[in-house]
Amino acid sequence: MRVMKTEKNKVALVTGANTGVGFQIAKALAENNYTVYVGARNLEKGKNAASQLGENAIAIELDVTVENTIKLAAKAIEKEHGLLDLLVNNAGISNAGTRQGTMEEMLAAQMPSVASISEMKAVWNTNVFGALAVTQAFIPLLRNAPSPRIVNVSSGLGSLTMNQDPSNPYRKSFDVVYGASKAAMNAITVSLANELEGTNIKINAVSPGFTATALNNFQGTESVEEGSKEPVRVALDESGVSGQFTGPNQEHFPW
Ligand SMILES: NC(=O)c1ccc[n+]([C@@H]2O[C@H](COP(=O)([O-])OP(=O)(O)OC[C@H]3O[C@@H](n4cnc5c(N)ncnc54)[C@H](OP(=O)(O)O)[C@@H]3O)[C@@H](O)[C@H]2O)c1
C-alpha cells in the first residue's frame, strides 16, 4: 500500500550529482523524501542519473563555472518551490583534463614548483569560485527555508593544520591545483559560517573517504557507497551545527 505523504518534501540541490559521491548524496536524499535536484553540467547525464533515483529526483542543468546555468537553475527552483532547504556544493575536479596519467603522475605535475597556473585557475574556477557562485545564487532561496543548510564537499587535503603534521601520510599529496583549492573552499566555508552566524543558515564542510571515482582515476580505496557515508550523514544532519569540518569517520578535522 502506498503511504500518503502528509508533509511537503524538503527541497535539495546537489551539484555534480550525476555520478560519484554527488550521486550517492542525491540517492540518500531522495530515499529520505527530499525532492532532490540532480545538478549536472551535462543534462543528459543528469537525466540518466535522476531516472535511477525515482520520482523524488529531478535533473537540472548546472555548470558551476557558467553563470547563466546557475541563474537559470535558481530561477527554476524558485518558481517551483520558492525556497531551498539544502545546498550541497559537491561538483569538483582534480585537474584540468589536459593530461592523462596515474593519480601519482597528475599530483607530481601539480606541485607548487611546477604547476601550470592555467590548470590551477581551471580547477579553482570549479572547486572554489564555482562553489561560491552557486552559494551566492541560492542564498536568497535558502533564506526562505525554515532550517536551511549548506554542505561543502571538501577534502582532508584542504586542512592546512593536517598538512603540517609530519605524521600525516597524505601531506605529501598537498598540491596547489587541487589540495589548495580545497583549503580555499574551507576558508570560504569559515568565512560564510562567520557571516551567517545568528541567521538560521548552517554551513559545514565534509570530506568523503578516499573513494574510487573519476576524480582520482578510480584509484581511491573505498567504494562510492562507503566513501560517501560521511557526506551523506552531514547532508541529512538537521541538528543545527555550523562551521564544522568532518572526515570520513565522523572525526572533526582541523581547518
Ligand atoms: N573521490 C575522493 O576520494 C574524494 C576525496 C575527497 C573529496 N572529494 C570531493 O568529492 C566531490 C565529488 O567528487 P567525486 O570523487 O565524486 O568525483 P567524480 O566522480 O569525478 O564527480 C565529480 C562530479 O562533479 C561534476 N563536475 C565537474 N565539473 C563541474 C562543473 N563545472 N559544473 C558542474 N558539475 C561539475 C562532474 O560532472 P561530469 O560527470 O560531467 O564530469 C561529476 O558529476 C568533489 O568535490 C571532490 O573534490 C572526493
Ligand as a Chemical Component Dictionary entry (heavy atoms), coordinates in Angstrom:
data_LIG
# 
_chem_comp.id                   LIG 
_chem_comp.type                 NON-POLYMER 
_chem_comp.pdbx_formal_charge   0 
_chem_comp.three_letter_code    LIG 
# 
loop_
_chem_comp_atom.comp_id 
_chem_comp_atom.atom_id 
_chem_comp_atom.alt_atom_id 
_chem_comp_atom.type_symbol 
_chem_comp_atom.charge 
_chem_comp_atom.model_Cartn_x 
_chem_comp_atom.model_Cartn_y 
_chem_comp_atom.model_Cartn_z 
_chem_comp_atom.pdbx_ordinal 
LIG N1  N1  N 0  36.839 10.690 -4.542  1  
LIG C1  C1  C 0  37.533 11.048 -3.450  2  
LIG O1  O1  O 0  38.368 10.288 -2.933  3  
LIG C2  C2  C 0  37.311 12.409 -2.840  4  
LIG C3  C3  C 0  38.006 12.719 -1.658  5  
LIG C4  C4  C 0  37.837 13.963 -1.084  6  
LIG C5  C5  C 0  36.950 14.867 -1.666  7  
LIG N2  N2  N 1  36.285 14.547 -2.809  8  
LIG C6  C6  C 0  35.361 15.559 -3.370  9  
LIG O2  O2  O 0  34.107 14.947 -3.627  10 
LIG C7  C7  C 0  33.427 15.697 -4.652  11 
LIG C8  C8  C 0  32.879 14.725 -5.682  12 
LIG O3  O3  O 0  33.955 14.087 -6.338  13 
LIG P1  P1  P 0  33.903 12.577 -6.837  14 
LIG O4  O4  O 0  35.024 11.859 -6.205  15 
LIG O5  O5  O -1 32.538 12.038 -6.731  16 
LIG O6  O6  O 0  34.333 12.799 -8.377  17 
LIG P2  P2  P 0  33.564 12.494 -9.735  18 
LIG O7  O7  O 0  33.004 11.116 -9.738  19 
LIG O8  O8  O 0  34.542 12.880 -10.789 20 
LIG O9  O9  O 0  32.336 13.523 -9.712  21 
LIG C9  C9  C 0  32.533 14.893 -9.850  22 
LIG C10 C10 C 0  31.215 15.491 -10.292 23 
LIG O10 O10 O 0  31.402 16.901 -10.447 24 
LIG C11 C11 C 0  30.910 17.264 -11.715 25 
LIG N3  N3  N 0  31.519 18.472 -12.225 26 
LIG C12 C12 C 0  32.800 18.711 -12.567 27 
LIG N4  N4  N 0  32.928 19.972 -13.008 28 
LIG C13 C13 C 0  31.709 20.544 -12.957 29 
LIG C14 C14 C 0  31.191 21.803 -13.276 30 
LIG N5  N5  N 0  31.966 22.771 -13.800 31 
LIG N6  N6  N 0  29.886 22.041 -13.064 32 
LIG C15 C15 C 0  29.083 21.091 -12.560 33 
LIG N7  N7  N 0  29.494 19.857 -12.269 34 
LIG C16 C16 C 0  30.803 19.586 -12.457 35 
LIG C17 C17 C 0  31.188 16.046 -12.600 36 
LIG O11 O11 O 0  30.444 16.116 -13.805 37 
LIG P3  P3  P 0  30.861 15.253 -15.098 38 
LIG O12 O12 O 0  30.360 13.857 -14.857 39 
LIG O13 O13 O 0  30.163 15.952 -16.211 40 
LIG O14 O14 O 0  32.361 15.307 -15.204 41 
LIG C18 C18 C 0  30.725 14.966 -11.648 42 
LIG O15 O15 O 0  29.337 14.886 -11.644 43 
LIG C19 C19 C 0  34.466 16.663 -5.230  44 
LIG O16 O16 O 0  34.237 17.963 -4.713  45 
LIG C20 C20 C 0  35.785 16.108 -4.724  46 
LIG O17 O17 O 0  36.774 17.095 -4.616  47 
LIG C21 C21 C 0  36.430 13.333 -3.410  48 
# 
loop_
_chem_comp_bond.comp_id 
_chem_comp_bond.atom_id_1 
_chem_comp_bond.atom_id_2 
_chem_comp_bond.value_order 
_chem_comp_bond.pdbx_ordinal 
LIG N1  C1  SING 1  
LIG C1  O1  DOUB 2  
LIG C1  C2  SING 3  
LIG C2  C3  SING 4  
LIG C2  C21 DOUB 5  
LIG C3  C4  DOUB 6  
LIG C4  C5  SING 7  
LIG C5  N2  DOUB 8  
LIG N2  C6  SING 9  
LIG N2  C21 SING 10 
LIG C6  O2  SING 11 
LIG C6  C20 SING 12 
LIG O2  C7  SING 13 
LIG C7  C8  SING 14 
LIG C7  C19 SING 15 
LIG C8  O3  SING 16 
LIG O3  P1  SING 17 
LIG P1  O4  DOUB 18 
LIG P1  O5  SING 19 
LIG P1  O6  SING 20 
LIG O6  P2  SING 21 
LIG P2  O7  DOUB 22 
LIG P2  O8  SING 23 
LIG P2  O9  SING 24 
LIG O9  C9  SING 25 
LIG C9  C10 SING 26 
LIG C10 O10 SING 27 
LIG C10 C18 SING 28 
LIG O10 C11 SING 29 
LIG C11 N3  SING 30 
LIG C11 C17 SING 31 
LIG N3  C12 SING 32 
LIG N3  C16 SING 33 
LIG C12 N4  DOUB 34 
LIG N4  C13 SING 35 
LIG C13 C14 SING 36 
LIG C13 C16 DOUB 37 
LIG C14 N5  SING 38 
LIG C14 N6  DOUB 39 
LIG N6  C15 SING 40 
LIG C15 N7  DOUB 41 
LIG N7  C16 SING 42 
LIG C17 O11 SING 43 
LIG C17 C18 SING 44 
LIG O11 P3  SING 45 
LIG P3  O12 DOUB 46 
LIG P3  O13 SING 47 
LIG P3  O14 SING 48 
LIG C18 O15 SING 49 
LIG C19 O16 SING 50 
LIG C19 C20 SING 51 
LIG C20 O17 SING 52 
# 
